[in-house]
Amino acid sequence: MRVGLLTSGGDCQSLNATMRGVAKALYNNMKDVEIIGFLEGYKGLMHEDYKVMKPIDFSGILTEGGTIIGTSRQPFKLMRVIGADGFDKVEAMKKTYRRLNLDCLVILGGNGSQKTANLLREEGLNIVSLPKTIDNDLWGTDMTFGFQSAVNIASEAIDCIHTTAASHGRVFIVEVMGHKVGWLTLHAGMASGADIILLPEIPYDINKVVAAIEKRTKEGKRFSILAVAEGAISKEDAQLSKKEYKAKVATRPYPSVSYEIGKRIEEKTGQEIRVTIPGHTQRGGSPCPYDRVLSTRFGSEAAVMIKEGDYGKMVGIRNNEIVRIPLQDVAGKLKMVDPKSSIIREAKAIGISFGD
């Protein structure tokens, strides 16, 4: 059995833990297994850049962040675009798969990576995929590996802001990763007691945001903390077409949306505003225990699927039970935060403002 393995897209803390789960379960349950690790994601598959992995390669990496075989971003929309040099990315990947006599390919990745995984399935390759993303936005699974570790880091950043915000009596904005989906900001904000949480799915009214801050001030609370997703959007901007909004963002005189929000709050309240951006620290470091367990379960199930020849599916989890989801059902679908969901209702019930 020859199994290809690659990690694609943005990195996260549990990629190594998941690969370890796949490898250990394969080695323990099949007699003759060879694992081929493609370097830097789909790029390695395209250009036949790989290494033959040994059992020792998967030893001691459960707690190690990042990915031992590297990763890269390969936009799905360009996958079928032939380069100026005539290079056909899809044909190149298929050729590598067949030249190495692979029985299947295991892909660890987020939304774009799953779309490419499904494309390769449609092209006749045996694919098993695993849900990686700190955004927790993959359809069909309750949880993705990397999410809880990122929540822990973002929460700690907001926790640390509390003391300095209280000391100086300022408004602090902490910008959390998440362009299209706000799960990470929502969970980190709730976990750390943010007073205002702004998400891509719930366009905000700056006047409502200011009103929430002023209400706290009148109650004698000297500071306010906003957890803002990097993809947070105002009600006015939400009315723009995608093209109009992209053009506006391109000419925006601020480094990010948080600075724009901060400036508008400052103008309306006269309060000092400070912006903190944890950035890529949210992807880094060691995976938390929850992710280590989840990754091990995901990897182990992937190995069982390989042994059974059950391909064309993504491993997921629902109600704490591992499930197998057809890739065609996953590809291209985002799991968004529902503004009418119970978690939003519960957050609002304790006084958290979403600016709406």
VMD Tcl script that draws the C-alpha trace (Angstrom):
set ca {
  {0.00 0.00 0.00}
  {1.53 3.33 -1.11}
  {-0.11 6.35 0.48}
  {0.57 9.95 -0.51}
  {0.30 12.62 2.15}
  {0.23 16.42 1.88}
  {-0.69 19.49 3.92}
  {-2.13 22.43 2.01}
  {-3.08 26.06 2.67}
  {-2.45 28.01 5.86}
  {-0.68 26.14 8.63}
  {-2.10 25.39 12.07}
  {-0.99 23.73 15.29}
  {-2.32 20.21 14.66}
  {-1.12 19.24 11.20}
  {1.70 17.10 12.57}
  {-0.57 15.50 15.16}
  {-3.04 14.53 12.44}
  {-0.38 13.11 10.14}
  {0.94 11.13 13.09}
  {-2.54 9.70 13.66}
  {-2.79 8.60 10.03}
  {0.69 7.05 9.99}
  {0.55 5.24 13.32}
  {-2.84 3.71 12.52}
  {-1.61 2.60 9.08}
  {1.60 1.09 10.44}
  {-0.23 -0.67 13.27}
  {-3.03 -2.13 11.14}
  {-1.44 -2.95 7.78}
  {1.58 -5.11 7.08}
  {3.14 -3.39 4.08}
  {2.74 0.40 4.03}
  {4.84 3.10 2.42}
  {4.01 6.77 2.99}
  {5.11 9.42 0.50}
  {5.13 12.96 1.90}
  {4.74 15.69 -0.72}
  {6.65 18.84 0.20}
  {4.86 22.20 0.34}
  {1.38 20.93 -0.37}
  {-0.06 20.65 -3.87}
  {3.12 22.27 -5.20}
  {5.05 19.13 -4.25}
  {2.44 16.95 -5.95}
  {2.63 19.06 -9.11}
  {6.42 19.04 -9.33}
  {7.05 15.56 -7.93}
  {8.86 16.99 -4.92}
  {8.53 14.43 -2.15}
  {10.25 12.31 0.48}
  {9.67 8.71 1.45}
  {8.56 8.84 5.07}
  {9.67 6.39 7.74}
  {7.92 5.50 11.02}
  {10.57 7.51 12.89}
  {9.46 10.65 11.01}
  {6.13 10.51 12.82}
  {7.64 10.00 16.26}
  {7.68 12.91 18.71}
  {5.55 15.25 16.61}
  {2.23 15.06 18.50}
  {2.96 18.32 20.31}
  {4.90 20.01 17.50}
  {3.14 22.86 15.68}
  {3.37 23.58 11.96}
  {3.96 20.79 9.45}
  {7.08 18.69 8.98}
  {6.48 18.45 5.21}
  {5.71 22.13 4.62}
  {2.69 23.76 3.05}
  {1.75 26.38 0.47}
  {-1.33 28.15 -0.82}
  {-2.45 27.10 -4.30}
  {-5.66 29.00 -5.19}
  {-8.40 26.67 -6.41}
  {-9.56 29.14 -9.06}
  {-6.17 28.81 -10.77}
  {-5.97 25.02 -10.67}
  {-7.33 24.54 -14.18}
  {-5.58 27.62 -15.60}
  {-2.74 26.59 -17.91}
  {0.41 28.61 -17.27}
  {2.15 30.74 -19.90}
  {4.74 27.95 -20.09}
  {2.02 25.41 -20.89}
  {2.16 23.82 -17.45}
  {-1.07 21.98 -16.62}
  {-1.31 21.73 -12.83}
  {-4.08 19.14 -12.72}
  {-2.44 16.85 -15.27}
  {0.89 17.21 -13.46}
  {-0.67 16.11 -10.16}
  {-2.34 13.14 -11.80}
  {0.90 12.18 -13.52}
  {2.83 12.26 -10.22}
  {0.14 10.17 -8.51}
  {0.33 7.51 -11.23}
  {4.09 7.57 -11.71}
  {4.55 6.83 -8.00}
  {1.91 4.08 -8.13}
  {-0.02 5.58 -5.25}
  {-3.04 3.71 -3.96}
  {-4.51 6.86 -2.45}
  {-3.74 10.43 -1.44}
  {-4.44 11.89 2.02}
  {-5.01 15.66 1.98}
  {-5.02 17.87 5.07}
  {-6.51 21.26 4.29}
  {-9.18 23.93 4.58}
  {-11.87 25.16 2.23}
  {-9.78 25.78 -0.89}
  {-7.78 22.61 -0.34}
  {-10.97 20.56 -0.05}
  {-12.19 21.96 -3.37}
  {-8.97 20.81 -5.01}
  {-9.26 17.45 -3.25}
  {-12.72 17.06 -4.76}
  {-11.38 18.07 -8.18}
  {-8.77 15.28 -7.96}
  {-11.51 12.86 -6.89}
  {-13.46 13.84 -10.00}
  {-10.32 13.16 -12.02}
  {-10.27 9.57 -10.78}
  {-7.78 9.70 -7.89}
  {-8.46 7.91 -4.60}
  {-8.73 10.69 -2.03}
  {-9.18 10.85 1.74}
  {-9.26 14.34 3.21}
  {-8.98 15.79 6.70}
  {-10.51 19.11 7.89}
  {-7.79 21.61 8.79}
  {-8.53 25.25 9.54}
  {-8.38 27.64 12.47}
  {-11.61 29.18 11.10}
  {-13.78 26.09 11.78}
  {-15.67 26.95 8.61}
  {-15.78 23.61 6.80}
  {-19.27 22.34 6.10}
  {-20.26 18.93 7.44}
  {-18.09 18.80 10.56}
  {-18.78 20.32 13.96}
  {-15.09 20.97 14.49}
  {-11.87 21.30 12.50}
  {-8.45 20.61 13.94}
  {-6.49 23.78 14.69}
  {-9.58 25.76 15.72}
  {-9.47 25.18 19.46}
  {-5.74 25.89 19.64}
  {-6.29 29.19 17.83}
  {-9.19 30.02 20.18}
  {-6.86 29.48 23.13}
  {-4.25 31.87 21.73}
  {-6.74 34.56 20.71}
  {-8.44 34.27 24.10}
  {-5.14 34.67 25.91}
  {-4.41 37.81 23.88}
  {-7.75 39.32 24.90}
  {-7.19 38.19 28.52}
  {-3.89 40.07 28.58}
  {-5.55 43.21 27.21}
  {-7.99 43.28 30.14}
  {-5.42 44.41 32.69}
  {-3.95 47.23 30.65}
  {-7.40 48.34 29.47}
  {-8.61 48.49 33.06}
  {-5.47 50.29 34.21}
  {-5.70 53.07 31.62}
  {-9.47 53.23 31.17}
  {-9.26 52.81 27.40}
  {-11.16 51.15 24.61}
  {-9.16 48.27 23.18}
  {-9.80 46.49 19.89}
  {-8.32 43.02 19.41}
  {-8.41 41.90 15.77}
  {-8.88 38.16 15.39}
  {-8.31 36.12 12.22}
  {-11.33 35.34 10.04}
  {-12.03 37.01 6.68}
  {-15.35 35.41 5.82}
  {-16.42 33.52 8.95}
  {-16.47 34.62 12.59}
  {-16.32 31.40 14.63}
  {-12.84 32.14 15.98}
  {-13.70 35.70 16.99}
  {-17.01 34.61 18.51}
  {-15.49 31.89 20.68}
  {-12.42 33.88 21.70}
  {-14.54 36.94 22.47}
  {-17.00 35.02 24.61}
  {-14.23 33.09 26.36}
  {-12.40 36.29 27.30}
  {-15.31 38.51 28.25}
  {-15.22 40.88 25.29}
  {-17.92 43.53 25.57}
  {-18.47 43.89 21.83}
  {-17.93 41.21 19.15}
  {-17.99 42.13 15.46}
  {-18.33 39.31 12.91}
  {-18.44 39.12 9.10}
  {-21.88 37.48 9.30}
  {-23.44 40.31 11.35}
  {-22.85 43.71 9.69}
  {-22.38 46.36 12.36}
  {-23.78 49.86 12.83}
  {-21.01 52.06 14.22}
  {-23.59 54.05 16.17}
  {-24.72 50.85 17.92}
  {-21.09 50.06 18.74}
  {-20.61 53.55 20.20}
  {-23.87 53.27 22.15}
  {-22.64 50.03 23.75}
  {-19.39 51.71 24.82}
  {-21.19 54.77 26.20}
  {-23.60 52.54 28.13}
  {-20.65 50.90 29.87}
  {-19.15 54.31 30.64}
  {-22.40 55.50 32.24}
  {-22.43 52.32 34.34}
  {-19.04 53.32 35.75}
  {-17.01 50.86 33.70}
  {-13.79 52.57 32.68}
  {-12.87 50.40 29.73}
  {-14.36 48.37 26.89}
  {-12.90 45.54 24.82}
  {-13.93 44.77 21.25}
  {-13.13 41.43 19.59}
  {-13.21 42.23 15.88}
  {-12.91 39.68 13.07}
  {-10.58 40.83 10.29}
  {-13.52 40.43 7.92}
  {-15.98 42.48 10.00}
  {-18.10 44.72 7.80}
  {-20.35 47.72 8.39}
  {-24.01 47.75 7.36}
  {-23.19 50.39 4.74}
  {-20.41 48.34 3.19}
  {-22.53 45.19 3.27}
  {-24.84 46.89 0.76}
  {-22.01 47.22 -1.78}
  {-21.39 44.69 -4.51}
  {-18.38 42.43 -4.07}
  {-16.50 44.40 -6.72}
  {-17.37 47.76 -5.13}
  {-16.34 46.57 -1.69}
  {-13.00 45.21 -2.93}
  {-12.31 48.56 -4.59}
  {-13.14 50.39 -1.36}
  {-10.89 48.15 0.73}
  {-8.05 48.64 -1.76}
  {-8.17 52.41 -1.21}
  {-8.92 52.32 2.52}
  {-6.43 54.58 4.38}
  {-6.17 52.13 7.29}
  {-4.05 48.99 7.78}
  {-7.18 46.96 8.57}
  {-10.84 47.25 9.51}
  {-9.99 47.50 13.22}
  {-8.11 50.77 12.71}
  {-11.04 52.17 10.76}
  {-13.46 51.17 13.52}
  {-11.11 52.59 16.13}
  {-10.87 55.92 14.34}
  {-14.64 56.21 14.02}
  {-15.17 55.40 17.72}
  {-12.52 57.94 18.68}
  {-14.20 60.64 16.61}
  {-17.60 59.94 18.15}
  {-16.57 59.47 21.79}
  {-13.28 61.24 22.27}
  {-11.95 58.16 24.06}
  {-8.47 56.77 23.49}
  {-8.51 53.69 21.27}
  {-5.79 51.06 21.03}
  {-5.67 48.25 18.46}
  {-3.91 44.93 19.04}
  {-3.47 42.32 16.30}
  {-2.27 38.86 17.45}
  {-1.96 37.91 13.77}
  {-0.15 34.71 12.91}
  {0.52 33.85 16.55}
  {-3.00 32.38 16.34}
  {-1.66 29.70 13.97}
  {1.52 29.00 15.90}
  {2.83 27.08 18.85}
  {1.90 23.68 20.19}
  {-1.59 22.21 19.68}
  {-3.84 22.23 22.72}
  {-4.86 18.87 24.27}
  {-8.32 19.01 22.65}
  {-6.76 19.32 19.19}
  {-4.28 16.54 19.89}
  {-7.12 14.17 20.70}
  {-9.26 15.32 17.77}
  {-6.36 15.03 15.33}
  {-5.51 11.55 16.54}
  {-9.13 10.46 16.08}
  {-9.32 12.02 12.61}
  {-6.03 10.44 11.53}
  {-6.97 7.03 12.86}
  {-10.30 7.08 10.98}
  {-8.52 8.11 7.77}
  {-6.33 5.01 8.08}
  {-9.41 2.80 8.52}
  {-10.95 4.36 5.39}
  {-7.76 3.61 3.45}
  {-7.76 0.01 4.66}
  {-11.41 -0.36 3.62}
  {-10.89 1.44 0.29}
  {-13.54 4.01 1.23}
  {-12.35 7.00 -0.80}
  {-13.72 10.33 -1.96}
  {-14.66 11.43 1.55}
  {-13.61 13.88 4.26}
  {-13.34 12.80 7.88}
  {-15.44 14.92 10.23}
  {-17.04 14.93 13.65}
  {-20.69 15.36 14.61}
  {-22.05 15.10 18.14}
  {-18.60 13.83 19.18}
  {-18.78 10.88 16.78}
  {-16.43 10.57 13.82}
  {-18.20 10.63 10.45}
  {-17.31 10.32 6.77}
  {-18.66 13.03 4.47}
  {-18.63 12.81 0.65}
  {-16.21 15.39 -0.73}
  {-18.73 16.63 -3.27}
  {-20.96 17.63 -0.33}
  {-18.14 19.56 1.36}
  {-16.34 21.32 -1.49}
  {-17.18 24.99 -1.87}
  {-19.48 25.21 1.17}
  {-18.71 27.42 4.15}
  {-20.11 26.84 7.62}
  {-21.09 30.36 8.65}
  {-22.14 31.74 12.01}
  {-25.93 32.01 11.92}
  {-26.98 35.42 13.35}
  {-30.13 33.72 14.67}
  {-28.32 30.79 16.30}
  {-28.59 29.97 19.98}
  {-24.97 30.92 20.71}
  {-25.57 34.45 19.41}
  {-28.80 34.69 21.38}
  {-27.04 33.51 24.54}
  {-24.20 35.99 24.06}
  {-26.63 38.85 23.63}
  {-28.53 37.73 26.75}
  {-25.48 38.43 28.91}
  {-25.02 41.87 27.36}
  {-22.51 41.30 24.56}
  {-23.14 43.70 21.68}
  {-22.73 42.63 18.07}
  {-23.22 46.15 16.77}
  {-26.51 45.28 15.10}
}
mol new
graphics top color blue
foreach p $ca { graphics top sphere $p radius 0.5 }
foreach p [lrange $ca 0 end-1] q [lrange $ca 1 end] { graphics top cylinder $p $q radius 0.2 }
display resetview
